[in-house]
Amino acid sequence: MKTFARGGVSRSAAIFAEDGAEAAVPLPDGRRIPVDLRMTLCNTPLEIGLGRMAGGAITLAVYCIATRNWARLSGKDWLKLTLVAGLSNAFPYVAQPLVMELAGEHGFFGMMVTLVPIATIAASAVMLDQWPSPRQWLGVVGGLCCATLIVADGSARGMHPWLLLVALSTPVAYAFGNTFMKWQLSHLPTPTLSAAFLGLGAAMILPLELVAPLREALDLAVVRQRQDWLLANVSLAALGVGSTGVAILAFVHLIQTQGPLFAGMVTYVVPMIALVWGQVDGERLTGRQVAAIGGVLAMVALVQWGAAKPVDLGSEAPA
């Protein structure tokens, strides 16, 4: 049986990856920005990253057990998953709330995910020996041009260069992880793959959370006065279950069936939601940001419209 982007499995996954990750509360991806800021009212960046990944891993582990959809992993699989978990989960999941806490806003940093596709092109060329079509080139480069408006806007608003550097490094990490999974881990069932790298990422952060001197030395304990405990932790729970666990499952499905560039372009929708939410929180929406959002959405439409591949459910990795 085959399904297509319009009305089938892949289309459903795309819709959820676009909307579920941010509307509920960021896919890989940055796609959970609004709730991240609320969680900093009570939680440190390490606690947020740990809670997100642990919540997502537990959610998917329960799903795997309930559906009896679990695969035995080899030693090489675990090594590769550890690389993905460290670089593409543990690092960005802590870095995102850190920069938002220090800068005091989420709308601007939510737009950094627009750099994921251009980084994915480079990663795909090296790992998969794949190059985008002319239409994909136009869409990705056009989206990158829109992203330059974002960076210029942030610089004009006096943001520290190192914060911009950390924020820009997270989409590169995501792009590497997405492409590496397609290259080396596409033989694994989607639920097993997703649960494993989220669990490993949480395990990597746990020692930092438990060793207070190390946490202080890295300046990761930035919450000076805890407040709004209920709001912060309900947000963290929602983020872990829905926008990390369930949404990551949908996103990894897109990577395995449609490729990392198609999946990465889905994240272009995140900035619109992040900036609109920023307006609700009283953040300033500039003309450059409005122009960038319009251009980004146009580039997404250009690349994604009718581009999804047929999925043979009998041959793809079980989900």
N, C-alpha and C positions, 0 to 999 in steps of 0.2 A: 504494500500500500504506500502511496506517495502523497505527501502533503506539500502545500506551497505557502509562500509568504502571505498570500491573501486568503485568509480563512483557515489556515492549517496550523500545525504544531509550531512551526518556526515563527509564523505571524503572532501567535499567542505569546510565545516566549519573548518576542521583540517588544510587544505592547507592555508586558509585565516588566521587562528590564528597563524600559523607558520610564514607565509611570510608577510602578510599585516601589521601586527603590527610593524615590524621592518624595512622592506624594504621601506615602504612608508616614515617612519621617524626615545616596548616595551608591549604587553598584560600585565596585571595585573601584567605587570604585572613587571615589569622591561623591558618589551619588547618594549621600545621606547627610548632606551639609547642614540643613536647618536644625535638625535635632542634635547634631554634634555640638552646636553652640550652646544649646540648653543644658546639655550634659556637663559642660564645663562649669556650671554654677555649683556643682557639688563634687565632680570627679576630676582627677588628674588625667592628662593625655594617656598615660599608661593604663589607668583603670578603664578608660573608654575603649582603647584598643583591645584590651584583654576581654572586656565584657562583650564587645561586638563579636570577636572571633569565637569565644567560648559559647556564646549564645547561638551563633550560627552553626557551629560544629555539633552542639547538642541537638539542635532542631533537626539537622540532616541525619545525625546518627539514629535518632528516634524514627525518622522516616525510613531509613535503610532497614532497620530492624523490623518495623511494622510491615514493610513490603517484601522483606527477605531479599532485598536487592543489595548484596554486599559482595565484594570481590576480594580475593586474597592477593596481597601486594608482595612483589618480590623485593629483595634488598635494594636493587637498582631503582625501583619505583620509589621507595622511601627516600633515597638520596635525592632524586630529582624533585620530589614533593617538598623536601626540606628547603631546597634552593628557592622554589616558588614561594613557599610560605614565608621565608625570611625576607626576601627582597621585595616581593609583590604584595605581601599582606602585613607582616609585622611592622615593617618600616613605614609604609604610607598610612596605616591605620593609627599609628601614634603621631606621625608628622602632621596629619591634617588637623586634628583638634589642637595640637600645639600651636600651629601658626594662627589658627582662628582665635585662640585664647589670647595670644600675644598681640594680635592686630585688632581684636575686638569686633570682627565682622566675618560673615560667612559668604555673602553674595559674591564678593570679589574672588575669593579663593575657590568658590564653586565653579568658576569659569575656567580654571586651569585644566580641567579634564578635556577641554577642546584640543589639547595638545596630544592626547592619546593616539589618534589616528596617524598623525604625521610620524610619531615615534614608532608606531606599528609598521609603517611602510619600511623603515630602516631595519627593524627587527625581522620582518618577513623576508626581506631580500637576503639577509645573512643566514637565517635559520632554515627557511622554507624554499629559498631560491624562487620566490614569487614576487612579481611586480604588478602594481595596480594598472587597471585599464585607463585610457585617456580620461574617461568620465570620472573615475575615482580620483585620478590625479587632480583634476579640476576642482572636485568637491573638497578634497583634503587640503590642498594648497589655499583654496578660497577660505576654508574654515580657519586655517592658520593665519591668514591675513587679518581675519576678524579678531583672532586671539591677540594679535599685536596691539590692537586698540585697547584690549584689556590691560596688558602689561604697561602700556604707556599711561593709561588712566591711573593705575596703581602707583607708578613712579611719581606722577604729578601730584598725588595725594600724600606724598611723603613717607611711603612705606619703606622700611629698612631693606637694603639689597639682599641681606642674607635670608630674610623671610621670603622674598620673591624666589630666591635660589632654591630653598627647601620646597616651596610650593611647586616650582617647575620640575623638581626631581621626581615628584610622585607620579605624574603621568608617564614618565619614562619607565619607572618601575612597573607600573601596570602594563604597559605595552610589552615589556620583556616577558612578564609572567604569562600574559595571554598568548603570546606567540610560542613561548616555550611549551606551554601545555598542549597546543596543537601539534607541535613538532615531536615531542617526546612522550606525551601522556594521553594521546587521543584513543589509545586502546582500552583505557579504563572506563568503567561506567560513570556517568556524570555524577550521581549521588555519592559514590565512593570517593571519587576524585575531589569533589567539593568539600565533603566532610573532613577528609584527611588533611588537606592543606590548611583549612581553617583551624583544625585542632592543633596542628604543628605550630602554626603562627601564635596561637594562644600560649602554647607551652614555651615558646621562645621569650615571650614577654613576661611570663610569670616570675622568673628569677629577678628581673629588674624591679618588679613590683614588690617583691618580698625583701629585697636588700635596700633598706632606706638610705644608707650612705651613698651607694652607687646612684640611686635615683636623684638624690640631692646634687651630686656632682655633675650629673648630666642636665640639671635644671629642668627636670620633668615633673616636679611636684609644684606646679604653678598655682594651684588653688590655695589661696591664702585664707579664705573664709568660706566655709561650706554653707550653702543656702539652697532653699527650694529643693530639699532632698527628694520629695515625692515626684515632682516634675522631672527632675534630672534622671532619676532611676527608672521611672516608667518610660521615659524617652529611650534610655539605654536598652531596656528590655525589648521595646518595639523595634529598635534598630537591630538588635542581635537576631531576633526571630524572623522578622519580615524582610528587612532591607539588607541583611547580611546573609542569613540562611537561605530563605526562599528565593530572594532575588539573585544571589550568587548561583544558585542551582539553575535558574533560567539563563543567566548570562553565560555560564560554562556550556550549557546546551547550545547556545548560539555559536560559541567558539568552535565546538566540536563539529557542528553541522554546517555552519556558514562561513567559518574562518574568522581569524582575529580582527581583520580590518572591518568586516561587516559588523561584528560585535562592538568594536571600538567606536564606530560611528554612532551607535545607539547612544553613547554617553554624551554626544553633542547636545542632547535635549536637556541635560542636567543644568547648565547655566541659566536657562530661562526660568526653571523652577526655583533655583537658588536665589536669583535676583528678585523675583516676585516675592518670595518669602522674606527676603531682606527688606523690601518695602514695608511689609507688614510689621517688621521689627524696627522700623524707623531708620533704616540705612538709606544713604543717599544714592539714588539712581541717576547716573549721568547720561548725557546724550551719546557719548561714545559707547556706553554699555548697551543702550537701546539699539544703536546701529549694529553693534557686534552680535547681539541676539538675533536680529533679523537676518543678518548674513549667515550666521551659523545654521539657522533653521532651513534656509534656502539650500545650503550645501548638503545638509542631511537629506533633504528631499531629492536632490540631484543624484546622490550616490545610492540611496536605498530604494528608490521607487522601482519596483519590479525586479530587483536584483537578487532576491533570495533564491537559493538553489533548491531543487526538489530534494526531499528527504525520504530515503527508503528506510522505513522503520524496521525492516527486517535485517538491515545490514549495519545500522549505526550502533554505536556503543549504547547499551541499555541505559535508560533513564528512569 
